[in-house]
């Protein structure tokens, strides 16, 4: 799940910013829409991110309730120091 640099970038973005739509995540991660969508599906399957829908728009956010996600976020924070 963390073997992809793109997924790690997406996790960092969502952990830092909070909630974003898929287009904004793709822009900030410098990935195309389809690749970002695939990465988000994997991250969602592992319960590291969640999404909510507003019509056709999906807003993704880091899943702070998941213990594994909390630990990954702490690791990222320590890594940045």
C-alpha positions in Angstrom: 0.0 0.0 0.0 2.9 2.4 0.7 5.1 1.1 -2.0 4.0 3.9 -4.4 5.4 7.4 -4.1 2.1 8.7 -5.5 0.1 7.1 -2.7 2.6 8.5 -0.1 2.3 12.0 -1.7 -1.5 11.7 -1.5 -1.5 10.7 2.1 0.8 13.6 3.0 -1.4 16.0 1.2 -4.6 14.8 2.9 -2.9 14.5 6.3 -1.7 18.2 6.1 -4.7 19.8 4.4 -7.7 17.8 5.5 -10.3 17.5 2.8 -9.9 17.9 -0.9 -11.6 16.8 -4.1 -9.9 14.4 -6.4 -8.9 17.1 -9.0 -7.2 19.2 -6.4 -5.4 16.1 -4.9 -4.2 15.2 -8.4 -3.0 18.7 -9.0 -1.1 19.0 -5.7 0.4 15.5 -6.1 1.3 16.2 -9.7 -0.5 13.1 -10.9 -3.2 12.6 -13.6 -6.8 12.1 -12.6 -7.0 8.4 -13.4 -3.8 7.6 -11.5 -5.0 9.6 -8.5 -8.3 7.8 -8.6 -6.6 4.4 -8.6 -4.4 5.4 -5.7 -7.3 6.7 -3.7 -9.2 3.5 -4.2 -6.3 1.5 -2.8 -5.9 3.9 0.2 -9.7 3.6 0.8 -9.6 -0.2 0.6 -7.0 0.0 3.4 -9.2 2.5 5.3 -6.5 5.2 5.3 -8.8 7.7 3.6 -12.5 8.2 3.4 -14.7 10.0 1.0 -18.1 11.7 1.1 -20.2 12.6 -1.9 -21.9 15.8 -2.9 -23.8 14.9 -6.1 -21.0 13.8 -8.5 -18.2 15.4 -6.4 -16.2 13.2 -4.1 -14.4 14.9 -1.2 -11.6 12.8 0.3 -10.1 13.1 3.8 -7.5 11.4 5.8 -9.1 8.7 8.1 -8.0 9.9 11.6 -10.1 7.2 13.2 -8.1 4.4 11.8 -5.2 3.3 14.1 -2.9 2.4 11.2 -3.6 5.8 9.6 -2.8 7.6 12.9 0.5 5.8 13.1 1.4 6.6 9.5 0.7 10.2 10.1 2.9 10.3 13.2 5.7 8.6 11.3 5.3 11.3 8.5 5.5 14.1 11.1 8.6 12.6 12.7 10.2 12.1 9.3 9.7 15.8 8.5 11.6 16.9 11.7 
